[in-house]
Amino acid sequence: MKPALFPAVIFFCYSIENLTAQDTARLEDRSYFMFQLNQDNTFGFFPMIFGSIGLKKADLTFYAAFWTSPVFANADGSGSLIETGMGVGFSAGNWYINPSLGFTHGIFTGGRDQSGSGRPTIFEAIVPGTIVFFRNKKLESEFFTAYYHNLRKEISPQTNYLFVWGLPGFKFNKYFSSGLHYEQFRDISTDVALYTRYGLYGKTTFKEKYEFRLSVGLNYSPEGDTKKQGDFYKLTVNIPF
């Protein structure tokens, strides 16, 4: 086993060990599962799933992302990107903090050969990340960061990425909220922001759990020594079960 995978194995074993028979029996009704649909004008369509199992003082969390854009695959469709991970979520007052450790499988951070193709591999990148939520009667916020670091040095050069966003907002009532949308996707290998977004979001909540959120604004991407300005739009729908 590659040394880089040891922390993930230790983290997984520690989390599973905490799921004792007593915990499972007491907290069966604290499990949670959500299906999320996303589409924007950069990554295309990418559905995700989220799940959690309640423990005594925290939640064991899981996630998976289906990155369907052909940009992340070879021309023949092979090497399609998926991302899977797990973490621990805990509450602190009005905050919910969920650090996680994930892996991508495909050709996302690997190089390409002379024909432009990559070699699809499992655990091709490790993805430490954290998502944080804040909610009270009037305010809501969501902050996210993830670092994609190549593990499988199949073809050079490899590329590492940093993905961040922040959505601080205000709740008008139980159905409607709105706020700011900031997002950046950066190539750490060259220290270049592949895009930076500034905009607004509007969100509608149904039955206090189903969410429909649309973000729109300006998108800045590098073009030579200058930044090219364009538009961005992103739609997110959360469907818990």
C-alpha positions in Angstrom: 0.0 0.0 0.0 1.3 3.5 -0.9 2.3 5.5 2.2 0.1 8.3 1.1 -3.0 6.1 1.7 -2.1 5.2 5.3 -3.9 8.3 6.8 -7.1 7.5 5.0 -7.1 3.9 6.1 -6.5 4.9 9.8 -9.2 7.5 9.6 -11.7 5.0 8.1 -10.9 2.3 10.7 -11.2 4.8 13.6 -14.6 6.0 12.3 -16.0 2.5 11.9 -14.7 1.5 15.3 -16.9 4.2 16.9 -20.0 2.6 15.4 -20.5 0.2 18.3 -23.6 -2.0 18.6 -24.9 0.2 21.3 -24.5 3.4 19.2 -26.2 1.8 16.2 -29.2 0.6 18.3 -29.6 4.0 20.0 -29.2 6.2 17.0 -30.7 4.4 14.1 -33.2 7.2 13.5 -30.3 9.8 13.2 -29.2 8.5 9.8 -29.6 10.9 6.9 -29.4 10.8 3.1 -29.7 13.6 0.5 -29.6 13.7 -3.3 -28.2 16.9 -4.8 -28.4 18.1 -8.4 -26.0 20.7 -9.6 -25.3 22.4 -13.0 -23.2 25.4 -13.9 -21.5 26.8 -16.9 -18.0 25.5 -16.0 -18.4 21.9 -14.6 -21.6 21.1 -16.3 -24.0 18.6 -14.7 -22.7 17.0 -11.5 -25.1 15.2 -9.2 -24.0 14.4 -5.7 -25.1 12.3 -2.7 -24.6 13.0 1.0 -25.2 10.7 3.9 -24.6 10.6 7.7 -25.0 8.3 10.6 -25.5 9.9 14.0 -23.0 8.9 16.7 -23.0 10.0 20.4 -21.4 13.4 19.9 -20.8 13.7 16.1 -22.0 12.3 12.7 -20.1 9.9 10.5 -20.6 11.5 7.1 -20.2 10.3 3.5 -20.4 11.9 0.1 -20.0 11.1 -3.6 -19.8 13.3 -6.7 -20.5 12.2 -10.3 -18.5 14.6 -12.4 -20.2 14.1 -15.8 -18.4 16.7 -17.9 -16.4 15.2 -20.8 -13.6 17.6 -20.0 -12.7 15.3 -17.1 -12.6 12.1 -19.3 -10.8 10.9 -22.4 -12.2 11.5 -25.8 -13.6 8.0 -26.0 -15.4 8.5 -22.7 -13.1 6.4 -20.5 -11.7 7.8 -17.3 -14.9 9.6 -16.2 -14.4 11.3 -12.9 -16.0 10.2 -9.7 -15.2 11.5 -6.2 -15.9 9.7 -2.9 -15.2 10.5 0.7 -16.1 10.4 4.3 -15.8 12.6 7.3 -17.0 13.6 10.8 -19.6 16.4 11.3 -20.3 18.1 14.6 -22.3 21.0 15.9 -21.0 24.0 17.8 -23.8 26.4 18.6 -25.3 27.6 15.4 -22.4 26.1 13.4 -22.1 22.7 11.8 -18.5 21.8 10.8 -17.8 18.8 8.6 -14.1 18.0 7.7 -13.7 15.2 5.3 -11.2 13.1 3.4 -12.0 12.0 -0.1 -10.5 10.5 -3.2 -11.0 11.1 -6.9 -10.9 8.2 -9.4 -10.2 8.9 -13.1 -7.7 11.1 -14.8 -8.5 14.5 -13.2 -5.1 15.5 -11.8 -3.0 13.2 -14.0 -1.1 14.2 -17.2 -1.9 13.2 -20.7 0.1 11.3 -23.3 1.0 12.5 -26.8 -2.5 11.5 -28.0 -4.1 13.6 -25.3 -5.3 10.6 -23.2 -4.8 9.9 -19.6 -4.7 6.5 -17.8 -7.8 6.0 -15.6 -6.8 5.1 -12.1 -8.4 4.6 -8.7 -7.3 6.9 -5.9 -5.7 9.2 -8.4 -6.0 12.2 -6.0 -6.5 12.7 -2.3 -9.0 15.4 -1.3 -8.9 16.8 2.2 -11.8 19.3 2.6 -14.2 21.0 5.0 -17.7 22.4 4.7 -19.1 24.7 7.3 -22.7 25.8 7.8 -24.1 28.6 10.0 -27.8 29.1 10.6 -29.9 31.1 13.0 -33.3 32.8 12.7 -32.1 35.5 10.3 -28.8 34.5 8.9 -27.4 31.5 6.9 -23.9 30.8 5.5 -22.1 28.0 3.7 -18.3 27.9 3.4 -16.3 25.2 1.6 -12.7 24.4 0.8 -11.1 21.3 -0.8 -7.6 20.5 -2.0 -7.1 18.0 -4.8 -3.6 16.5 -4.6 -2.3 14.0 -7.1 -1.3 10.6 -5.7 -0.8 8.4 -8.8 2.0 9.8 -10.8 1.0 8.0 -14.0 1.8 10.6 -16.6 3.6 13.9 -16.1 2.9 16.6 -15.4 0.4 16.2 -12.6 -1.8 19.1 -11.5 -3.1 20.0 -8.0 -6.1 22.2 -7.4 -7.7 24.3 -4.6 -11.5 24.8 -4.7 -13.2 27.3 -2.4 -16.6 29.0 -2.1 -18.5 31.1 0.4 -22.2 32.0 0.5 -23.2 34.3 3.3 -26.9 35.1 3.3 -30.0 36.5 4.9 -33.3 34.7 5.5 -36.3 36.8 4.7 -38.7 34.2 6.1 -39.0 30.4 6.2 -39.3 30.1 2.4 -37.0 32.7 0.9 -33.3 33.7 1.5 -30.6 35.5 -0.5 -27.0 36.4 -0.2 -23.5 36.7 -1.8 -21.8 34.0 -3.9 -18.0 33.9 -4.0 -16.1 31.0 -5.6 -12.6 30.3 -6.9 -11.0 27.3 -8.6 -7.2 27.6 -8.5 -4.4 25.6 -10.2 -2.0 25.2 -7.3 0.8 23.8 -9.5 1.1 27.1 -11.4 -0.6 29.4 -8.8 -3.2 30.6 -11.3 -6.9 31.1 -10.6 -8.7 29.2 -13.4 -11.8 31.2 -12.5 -13.1 33.5 -9.8 -16.8 34.2 -9.4 -18.6 37.1 -7.7 -22.4 37.1 -7.6 -25.6 36.7 -5.8 -27.8 33.8 -4.9 -31.5 33.3 -4.3 -32.9 30.3 -2.5 -36.4 28.9 -1.9 -37.0 26.3 0.8 -40.0 23.9 0.7 -41.4 22.0 3.7 -38.3 23.2 5.7 -36.0 20.7 3.8 -36.2 20.8 0.0 -34.0 23.6 -1.4 -33.8 25.3 -4.8 -30.8 27.8 -5.1 -29.8 29.8 -8.2 -26.5 31.8 -8.2 -25.6 34.3 -11.0 -22.9 36.8 -11.4 -19.5 37.7 -13.0 -16.9 35.1 -13.9 -13.2 36.1 -14.3 -10.8 33.7 -16.0 -7.2 34.3 -17.2 -6.5 35.2 -20.8 -2.8 35.9 -21.4 -1.7 38.6 -19.0 -5.2 39.9 -18.4 -8.5 38.6 -17.0 -11.4 37.8 -19.2 -14.8 38.8 -17.8 -17.9 36.7 -18.5 -21.0 35.4 -16.7 -21.6 32.5 -14.4 -24.7 30.7 -13.3 -25.2 27.7 -11.1 -28.3 25.8 -10.0 -28.4 23.6 -7.0 -31.4 21.5 -5.8 -31.3 19.6 -2.5 -33.6 16.6 -2.1 -33.3 14.9 1.3 -34.9 11.5 1.9 
